[in-house]
Amino acid sequence: MTQSFSGDHGLVNEPRELDVDECQVLLACGLVGRVALCTPEGPQIFPVNYAVYENAVVFRTAPYSVLGSLAWNQRLALEIDHVDYERRRGWSVVASGRGEMVEDPDEIAAIRSSWDPSPWAGGERQLFIKLQWTSLTGRQIGHGWAASDEPPVRRRL
């Protein structure tokens, strides 16, 4: 099944808002994103490996890291994107909502069985943080995009 993400929606440099279904497809195909949060020192952004579980993004971190200390019970945003410099096109998806710690062993097992968000970075990262999105938005610039054009790590179409 090929799902189109553009068609003829104007000039190459004219951005187009992605609908929620398009955003969900792109989010589910990804593996690495950036979590943004406000800290006492100001806004910070952290790369994470993530999984989509139900209507949430889940990532793992160390309990005493900035994310482990501050990311649960506060507003977060996770952004993923793809840029094709040669064709001057790209897209970006942002999921935002409140972070929460996942402590239920059954829920952790269910998350891991669907896709374990194993961190690439070394060290112990056993704390699961879930960002249940209340807002899922995206934008695209350029035309001719289709989910089948992208080389995702995994595909859930």
ChimeraX commands (.cxc) that place a marker at each C-alpha (Angstrom):
marker #1 position 0.00,0.00,0.00 radius 0.5
marker #1 position 1.47,3.35,-1.01 radius 0.5
marker #1 position 0.24,6.35,0.89 radius 0.5
marker #1 position 0.88,9.67,-0.79 radius 0.5
marker #1 position 2.03,12.60,1.26 radius 0.5
marker #1 position 1.71,15.35,-1.31 radius 0.5
marker #1 position 0.37,15.19,-4.81 radius 0.5
marker #1 position 0.13,18.56,-6.50 radius 0.5
marker #1 position -0.10,20.94,-3.57 radius 0.5
marker #1 position 1.47,24.03,-5.04 radius 0.5
marker #1 position 5.02,25.19,-5.49 radius 0.5
marker #1 position 8.02,23.29,-4.20 radius 0.5
marker #1 position 8.69,25.97,-1.57 radius 0.5
marker #1 position 5.11,26.13,-0.34 radius 0.5
marker #1 position 4.75,24.22,2.97 radius 0.5
marker #1 position 1.80,21.91,3.50 radius 0.5
marker #1 position 0.33,20.83,6.81 radius 0.5
marker #1 position 0.26,17.05,7.27 radius 0.5
marker #1 position -2.88,15.52,8.71 radius 0.5
marker #1 position -2.81,13.34,11.83 radius 0.5
marker #1 position -2.90,10.07,9.85 radius 0.5
marker #1 position 0.13,11.14,7.78 radius 0.5
marker #1 position 1.95,12.17,10.96 radius 0.5
marker #1 position 1.21,8.82,12.62 radius 0.5
marker #1 position 2.56,6.87,9.63 radius 0.5
marker #1 position 5.80,8.85,9.58 radius 0.5
marker #1 position 6.19,8.68,13.36 radius 0.5
marker #1 position 5.66,4.90,13.39 radius 0.5
marker #1 position 8.31,4.45,10.68 radius 0.5
marker #1 position 11.01,6.27,12.59 radius 0.5
marker #1 position 13.50,5.22,15.22 radius 0.5
marker #1 position 15.38,8.35,16.29 radius 0.5
marker #1 position 13.92,11.67,17.38 radius 0.5
marker #1 position 14.72,14.66,19.57 radius 0.5
marker #1 position 12.95,15.32,22.86 radius 0.5
marker #1 position 12.62,18.96,23.89 radius 0.5
marker #1 position 11.87,20.08,27.43 radius 0.5
marker #1 position 12.31,23.10,29.65 radius 0.5
marker #1 position 14.86,22.74,32.42 radius 0.5
marker #1 position 15.87,25.16,35.17 radius 0.5
marker #1 position 18.77,26.15,32.87 radius 0.5
marker #1 position 16.42,26.76,29.94 radius 0.5
marker #1 position 15.19,24.68,26.97 radius 0.5
marker #1 position 17.19,21.57,26.12 radius 0.5
marker #1 position 16.95,19.00,23.33 radius 0.5
marker #1 position 18.08,15.38,23.58 radius 0.5
marker #1 position 18.32,12.73,20.84 radius 0.5
marker #1 position 16.51,9.51,21.75 radius 0.5
marker #1 position 15.62,6.19,20.25 radius 0.5
marker #1 position 11.87,5.78,20.50 radius 0.5
marker #1 position 8.99,3.45,19.83 radius 0.5
marker #1 position 5.36,4.24,19.11 radius 0.5
marker #1 position 3.05,2.37,21.44 radius 0.5
marker #1 position -0.68,2.97,21.10 radius 0.5
marker #1 position -1.04,6.79,20.92 radius 0.5
marker #1 position 2.25,7.52,22.63 radius 0.5
marker #1 position 5.96,7.77,22.01 radius 0.5
marker #1 position 8.13,5.81,24.45 radius 0.5
marker #1 position 11.85,6.24,25.04 radius 0.5
marker #1 position 14.33,4.97,27.59 radius 0.5
marker #1 position 16.75,7.01,29.66 radius 0.5
marker #1 position 18.92,6.79,32.75 radius 0.5
marker #1 position 17.08,7.61,36.01 radius 0.5
marker #1 position 19.53,10.33,37.05 radius 0.5
marker #1 position 19.91,11.97,33.64 radius 0.5
marker #1 position 18.23,15.26,32.79 radius 0.5
marker #1 position 15.46,13.36,30.99 radius 0.5
marker #1 position 15.15,10.84,33.81 radius 0.5
marker #1 position 14.88,13.59,36.39 radius 0.5
marker #1 position 12.66,16.06,34.53 radius 0.5
marker #1 position 10.89,14.45,31.56 radius 0.5
marker #1 position 8.06,12.80,33.44 radius 0.5
marker #1 position 5.13,14.87,34.64 radius 0.5
marker #1 position 5.95,17.85,32.44 radius 0.5
marker #1 position 5.18,18.94,28.89 radius 0.5
marker #1 position 7.51,17.48,26.27 radius 0.5
marker #1 position 7.83,17.58,22.52 radius 0.5
marker #1 position 9.41,14.97,20.28 radius 0.5
marker #1 position 10.38,15.90,16.73 radius 0.5
marker #1 position 11.36,13.70,13.83 radius 0.5
marker #1 position 12.16,14.86,10.35 radius 0.5
marker #1 position 13.64,13.99,7.00 radius 0.5
marker #1 position 15.38,16.33,4.59 radius 0.5
marker #1 position 16.24,15.72,0.93 radius 0.5
marker #1 position 18.77,18.48,0.24 radius 0.5
marker #1 position 19.16,17.61,-3.44 radius 0.5
marker #1 position 15.44,17.93,-4.19 radius 0.5
marker #1 position 14.90,20.74,-1.66 radius 0.5
marker #1 position 12.10,18.92,0.10 radius 0.5
marker #1 position 11.46,17.53,3.53 radius 0.5
marker #1 position 9.00,16.92,6.33 radius 0.5
marker #1 position 8.83,17.28,10.07 radius 0.5
marker #1 position 6.49,15.77,12.66 radius 0.5
marker #1 position 6.09,16.99,16.26 radius 0.5
marker #1 position 4.32,15.04,19.01 radius 0.5
marker #1 position 3.68,16.97,22.20 radius 0.5
marker #1 position 2.08,16.12,25.51 radius 0.5
marker #1 position 2.89,15.33,29.11 radius 0.5
marker #1 position 5.66,12.86,29.89 radius 0.5
marker #1 position 5.01,10.09,32.35 radius 0.5
marker #1 position 7.15,7.37,33.86 radius 0.5
marker #1 position 6.16,3.83,32.87 radius 0.5
marker #1 position 6.43,1.63,35.95 radius 0.5
marker #1 position 3.93,-1.17,35.31 radius 0.5
marker #1 position 5.91,-4.31,34.34 radius 0.5
marker #1 position 3.06,-5.53,32.13 radius 0.5
marker #1 position 2.99,-2.26,30.20 radius 0.5
marker #1 position 6.79,-2.33,29.79 radius 0.5
marker #1 position 6.54,-5.91,28.50 radius 0.5
marker #1 position 3.82,-4.86,26.03 radius 0.5
marker #1 position 5.95,-1.92,24.81 radius 0.5
marker #1 position 8.99,-4.17,24.38 radius 0.5
marker #1 position 6.97,-6.78,22.51 radius 0.5
marker #1 position 5.78,-4.22,19.96 radius 0.5
marker #1 position 9.16,-2.47,19.53 radius 0.5
marker #1 position 11.75,-2.07,22.24 radius 0.5
marker #1 position 13.14,1.48,22.11 radius 0.5
marker #1 position 16.70,0.28,22.72 radius 0.5
marker #1 position 19.08,3.23,23.10 radius 0.5
marker #1 position 22.12,3.35,20.85 radius 0.5
marker #1 position 24.08,5.23,23.51 radius 0.5
marker #1 position 25.98,3.18,26.06 radius 0.5
marker #1 position 25.11,2.95,29.73 radius 0.5
marker #1 position 22.09,1.78,31.63 radius 0.5
marker #1 position 18.86,3.33,30.39 radius 0.5
marker #1 position 16.18,1.34,32.16 radius 0.5
marker #1 position 13.70,4.16,32.86 radius 0.5
marker #1 position 10.81,4.18,30.36 radius 0.5
marker #1 position 9.21,7.58,29.65 radius 0.5
marker #1 position 5.94,7.75,27.72 radius 0.5
marker #1 position 4.81,10.87,25.91 radius 0.5
marker #1 position 1.10,10.42,25.21 radius 0.5
marker #1 position 0.54,13.04,22.58 radius 0.5
marker #1 position -2.21,15.59,22.90 radius 0.5
marker #1 position -0.98,17.28,19.73 radius 0.5
marker #1 position 0.48,15.61,16.65 radius 0.5
marker #1 position 1.37,18.00,13.85 radius 0.5
marker #1 position 3.54,17.97,10.79 radius 0.5
marker #1 position 4.63,19.98,7.81 radius 0.5
marker #1 position 6.03,19.09,4.45 radius 0.5
marker #1 position 7.84,21.15,1.89 radius 0.5
marker #1 position 8.27,19.97,-1.67 radius 0.5
marker #1 position 6.17,17.50,-3.60 radius 0.5
marker #1 position 6.23,13.92,-4.78 radius 0.5
marker #1 position 6.55,12.38,-1.32 radius 0.5
marker #1 position 5.25,8.90,-0.61 radius 0.5
marker #1 position 5.87,6.65,2.39 radius 0.5
marker #1 position 7.39,4.09,0.02 radius 0.5
marker #1 position 10.06,6.65,-1.01 radius 0.5
marker #1 position 11.54,6.71,2.47 radius 0.5
marker #1 position 13.99,4.13,3.82 radius 0.5
marker #1 position 12.58,3.71,7.36 radius 0.5
marker #1 position 14.10,1.28,9.80 radius 0.5
marker #1 position 10.71,-0.27,10.28 radius 0.5
marker #1 position 7.40,0.23,8.54 radius 0.5
marker #1 position 3.93,-0.13,10.03 radius 0.5
marker #1 position 1.57,0.67,7.21 radius 0.5
marker link #1:1,2 radius 0.2
marker link #1:2,3 radius 0.2
marker link #1:3,4 radius 0.2
marker link #1:4,5 radius 0.2
marker link #1:5,6 radius 0.2
marker link #1:6,7 radius 0.2
marker link #1:7,8 radius 0.2
marker link #1:8,9 radius 0.2
marker link #1:9,10 radius 0.2
marker link #1:10,11 radius 0.2
marker link #1:11,12 radius 0.2
marker link #1:12,13 radius 0.2
marker link #1:13,14 radius 0.2
marker link #1:14,15 radius 0.2
marker link #1:15,16 radius 0.2
marker link #1:16,17 radius 0.2
marker link #1:17,18 radius 0.2
marker link #1:18,19 radius 0.2
marker link #1:19,20 radius 0.2
marker link #1:20,21 radius 0.2
marker link #1:21,22 radius 0.2
marker link #1:22,23 radius 0.2
marker link #1:23,24 radius 0.2
marker link #1:24,25 radius 0.2
marker link #1:25,26 radius 0.2
marker link #1:26,27 radius 0.2
marker link #1:27,28 radius 0.2
marker link #1:28,29 radius 0.2
marker link #1:29,30 radius 0.2
marker link #1:30,31 radius 0.2
marker link #1:31,32 radius 0.2
marker link #1:32,33 radius 0.2
marker link #1:33,34 radius 0.2
marker link #1:34,35 radius 0.2
marker link #1:35,36 radius 0.2
marker link #1:36,37 radius 0.2
marker link #1:37,38 radius 0.2
marker link #1:38,39 radius 0.2
marker link #1:39,40 radius 0.2
marker link #1:40,41 radius 0.2
marker link #1:41,42 radius 0.2
marker link #1:42,43 radius 0.2
marker link #1:43,44 radius 0.2
marker link #1:44,45 radius 0.2
marker link #1:45,46 radius 0.2
marker link #1:46,47 radius 0.2
marker link #1:47,48 radius 0.2
marker link #1:48,49 radius 0.2
marker link #1:49,50 radius 0.2
marker link #1:50,51 radius 0.2
marker link #1:51,52 radius 0.2
marker link #1:52,53 radius 0.2
marker link #1:53,54 radius 0.2
marker link #1:54,55 radius 0.2
marker link #1:55,56 radius 0.2
marker link #1:56,57 radius 0.2
marker link #1:57,58 radius 0.2
marker link #1:58,59 radius 0.2
marker link #1:59,60 radius 0.2
marker link #1:60,61 radius 0.2
marker link #1:61,62 radius 0.2
marker link #1:62,63 radius 0.2
marker link #1:63,64 radius 0.2
marker link #1:64,65 radius 0.2
marker link #1:65,66 radius 0.2
marker link #1:66,67 radius 0.2
marker link #1:67,68 radius 0.2
marker link #1:68,69 radius 0.2
marker link #1:69,70 radius 0.2
marker link #1:70,71 radius 0.2
marker link #1:71,72 radius 0.2
marker link #1:72,73 radius 0.2
marker link #1:73,74 radius 0.2
marker link #1:74,75 radius 0.2
marker link #1:75,76 radius 0.2
marker link #1:76,77 radius 0.2
marker link #1:77,78 radius 0.2
marker link #1:78,79 radius 0.2
marker link #1:79,80 radius 0.2
marker link #1:80,81 radius 0.2
marker link #1:81,82 radius 0.2
marker link #1:82,83 radius 0.2
marker link #1:83,84 radius 0.2
marker link #1:84,85 radius 0.2
marker link #1:85,86 radius 0.2
marker link #1:86,87 radius 0.2
marker link #1:87,88 radius 0.2
marker link #1:88,89 radius 0.2
marker link #1:89,90 radius 0.2
marker link #1:90,91 radius 0.2
marker link #1:91,92 radius 0.2
marker link #1:92,93 radius 0.2
marker link #1:93,94 radius 0.2
marker link #1:94,95 radius 0.2
marker link #1:95,96 radius 0.2
marker link #1:96,97 radius 0.2
marker link #1:97,98 radius 0.2
marker link #1:98,99 radius 0.2
marker link #1:99,100 radius 0.2
marker link #1:100,101 radius 0.2
marker link #1:101,102 radius 0.2
marker link #1:102,103 radius 0.2
marker link #1:103,104 radius 0.2
marker link #1:104,105 radius 0.2
marker link #1:105,106 radius 0.2
marker link #1:106,107 radius 0.2
marker link #1:107,108 radius 0.2
marker link #1:108,109 radius 0.2
marker link #1:109,110 radius 0.2
marker link #1:110,111 radius 0.2
marker link #1:111,112 radius 0.2
marker link #1:112,113 radius 0.2
marker link #1:113,114 radius 0.2
marker link #1:114,115 radius 0.2
marker link #1:115,116 radius 0.2
marker link #1:116,117 radius 0.2
marker link #1:117,118 radius 0.2
marker link #1:118,119 radius 0.2
marker link #1:119,120 radius 0.2
marker link #1:120,121 radius 0.2
marker link #1:121,122 radius 0.2
marker link #1:122,123 radius 0.2
marker link #1:123,124 radius 0.2
marker link #1:124,125 radius 0.2
marker link #1:125,126 radius 0.2
marker link #1:126,127 radius 0.2
marker link #1:127,128 radius 0.2
marker link #1:128,129 radius 0.2
marker link #1:129,130 radius 0.2
marker link #1:130,131 radius 0.2
marker link #1:131,132 radius 0.2
marker link #1:132,133 radius 0.2
marker link #1:133,134 radius 0.2
marker link #1:134,135 radius 0.2
marker link #1:135,136 radius 0.2
marker link #1:136,137 radius 0.2
marker link #1:137,138 radius 0.2
marker link #1:138,139 radius 0.2
marker link #1:139,140 radius 0.2
marker link #1:140,141 radius 0.2
marker link #1:141,142 radius 0.2
marker link #1:142,143 radius 0.2
marker link #1:143,144 radius 0.2
marker link #1:144,145 radius 0.2
marker link #1:145,146 radius 0.2
marker link #1:146,147 radius 0.2
marker link #1:147,148 radius 0.2
marker link #1:148,149 radius 0.2
marker link #1:149,150 radius 0.2
marker link #1:150,151 radius 0.2
marker link #1:151,152 radius 0.2
marker link #1:152,153 radius 0.2
marker link #1:153,154 radius 0.2
marker link #1:154,155 radius 0.2
marker link #1:155,156 radius 0.2
marker link #1:156,157 radius 0.2
view
